[in-house]
Structures are given as structure tokens and as C-alpha cells.
Amino acid sequence: MTLLRMQKRTIRPGRPAGVTTYESAPALAFGQAVRAARLAQGIAQDEFAGLAGIARSHMGKIERGEHMPTLALILKISLALKISSAELMTATERNLYLQGDA
């Protein structure tokens, strides 16, 4: 056994090169659910982004399905919408079903 093999590998943050966890269908379905809930409450996107503590441009990308939010962001969004994250996930699942991706 060489010395190189015995050395511990350092842990690097992030995904391994070439690996992705982004799936467009769920991201789009979630974005549609957020937008529908926001519009039902009559809240402008920039105002909503401020309520959720998320940059307006990032909120736009989430609503368009271009970004998959983390759990922490999903919780911030549901809190700002004054609905449970479970309601938001139910609407997301409904959207996925309507898209035919369920």
C-alpha cells in the first residue's frame, strides 16, 4: 500500500462533475403552483419576493421553472403565501399530473 492510498481524500462541497439533480418537470410544476397561489392573493412578484426574502430575479426563475428551490426556500415561499408547504406540494403534484409526468 502506498502512502497516496492511505491519505484521506478531502471532502469537496457540491455535486460530482457531470451529475445533475435538476429535473425540469417538477421545477415547472412547482413554479406554476407558486405563481397561481401568488396571483390568487393579488400579490405582485417583486412584493412577494420581498415577503419571502428571496431576490426578485431568483423568484422569477423559480416561477418559470428555471430553478429548483431548496427545502429552505420552499418553506420561505409557503410562509410568505400563508399556506402550508403541504398545500404547495399538493398543487405541484396536481400540475405534474396535468402535464402527464406523474
N, C-alpha and C positions, 0 to 999 in steps of 0.2 A: 504494500500500500504506500503510495507516495504522499508526500506532505500536502500536495494540492488537494487530494481527495479528502484529507482529514480536516481541511479548513471548512468552517461553516460558511454557507452561502448567505449573503446579506439579503434581507427581505426588501424588495422594492415595491412601493405603492403602485396601484393601478393594475390594469389587466395585462396579461402577456401579449406580446406583439402579435397582431393579426387576429386577436379574439375580440368579438363584439357582443354586447348583450342588448343592443338596440333592436327592437322589433317595431316596425312602423305601424302595424295594425293596432296593437294595444295603445301605442302613443297617440295615434289619431283618435281612437275611441275615447280615451281619457280627455284629450283636448276638447272634443265635441261636448262631452259631459260638463266640463268646466265652463265652456262658453255658454251653453244652454242655461246652466244654473245662474251664471252671472247676468245674462240678458234677462232672465225671468225676474231678477231682482232689480233690474234697471240700473245697474252699476256700469260705468264706463271702464274700459280696460285699464287705463292709467290710474284711475282712482282705486280699482280693485287691486292692482299690483302693489300700490302703496299700503292698502289694508293688510295684504298678505306678507308684506316685507320682501317682495321679490321685484327685481328690476323689470320695468315695463317691457323692454325688448325680450327678456327671458320669458315673461308671461305670454307674450305674443307667440313665441316659438313653442311653448307648451300647448297653447290653444290650437295652433296649426298642426300639432303632432310632429314637430321637428325635433323636440327634446323629450326624453323620458324622464319625468321628475323622480327624485328620490323619495323615500318614505317621509322624510322630514318635510319636504316641500308639499307632498300630498296632504299632510296634516295641517300645514300652514294654510293651504288653499281651502281645505274644508272648514277650518276655523273662521277664515275671512268670509266664507259663504254662509256661515252659521248653519251648516248642515254636517251630519256625521260623515266620516270618511267611508263608512259602510254604504251610505246613500250614494256617494260619489262613485264607489266601485260598482254598485248595482247598475247605475246609469251607464258606466263604462262597459259592463258586461252586456247590457242591452244593446248598446251601439255596436259591439263586436258581433253580436248575433245578427243584427240588421245588415252588417257588412258581409255576413256569411263566413266569418273567420272563427266562429265559436266551435 
